[in-house]
């Protein structure tokens, strides 16, 4: 159980670091998300295009200029 708790704590720390990076570098994050989306779409031959586009849109809304910087 302690091993699982440690893994959850590490994952939570990584997620927070990713959120801070996204807040400080929204343009880079958006470019990377769009590039990754195009790559995955190409690799899956468009099979998951709608889902990929939804995720990329969500990234853009989370990194938009109206998001709090705290």
NUTOR-696738 format. One line per 4 residues: number of its first residue (from 1); their letters; for each residue x, y, z of C-alpha. Coordinates in nm, 2 decimals. Layout:
NUM	a	X:Y:Z; ...
//
This chain:
1	xxxx	0.00:0.00:0.00; 0.28:0.24:0.08; 0.44:0.17:-0.26; 0.11:0.27:-0.43
5	xxxx	0.09:0.58:-0.22; 0.44:0.69:-0.32; 0.36:0.63:-0.69; 0.05:0.85:-0.66
9	xxxx	0.25:1.12:-0.49; 0.51:1.12:-0.76; 0.24:1.13:-1.03; 0.07:1.42:-0.86
13	xxxx	0.40:1.61:-0.85; 0.46:1.55:-1.22; 0.11:1.66:-1.30; 0.16:1.98:-1.11
17	xxxx	0.49:2.05:-1.28; 0.32:2.00:-1.62; 0.04:2.25:-1.52; 0.30:2.51:-1.42
21	xxxx	0.49:2.46:-1.74; 0.17:2.49:-1.94; 0.08:2.82:-1.76; 0.42:2.97:-1.83
25	xxxx	0.45:2.84:-2.19; 0.10:2.82:-2.35; 0.22:2.88:-2.71; 0.48:2.59:-2.68
29	xxxx	0.22:2.36:-2.52; -0.04:2.44:-2.79; 0.22:2.38:-3.07; 0.33:2.05:-2.91
33	xxxx	-0.03:1.93:-2.86; -0.12:2.01:-3.23; 0.19:1.84:-3.35; 0.13:1.54:-3.14
37	xxxx	-0.23:1.53:-3.25; -0.13:1.54:-3.62; 0.13:1.26:-3.56; -0.12:1.03:-3.38
41	xxxx	-0.39:1.10:-3.64; -0.15:1.01:-3.92; -0.03:0.69:-3.73; -0.39:0.58:-3.68
45	xxxx	-0.49:0.68:-4.03; -0.77:0.91:-3.91; -0.95:0.64:-3.71; -0.95:0.86:-3.39
49	xxxx	-0.95:1.20:-3.55; -1.26:1.33:-3.36; -1.12:1.23:-3.02; -0.77:1.37:-3.10
53	xxxx	-0.93:1.70:-3.21; -1.13:1.71:-2.89; -0.82:1.67:-2.68; -0.62:1.93:-2.87
57	xxxx	-0.92:2.18:-2.83; -0.92:2.11:-2.45; -0.55:2.18:-2.43; -0.60:2.51:-2.61
61	xxxx	-0.89:2.61:-2.37; -0.68:2.52:-2.07; -0.38:2.72:-2.19; -0.57:3.02:-2.32
65	xxxx	-0.49:3.38:-2.22; -0.79:3.40:-1.98; -0.66:3.13:-1.75; -0.54:3.23:-1.40
69	xx	-0.17:3.25:-1.36; -0.15:3.17:-0.99
//
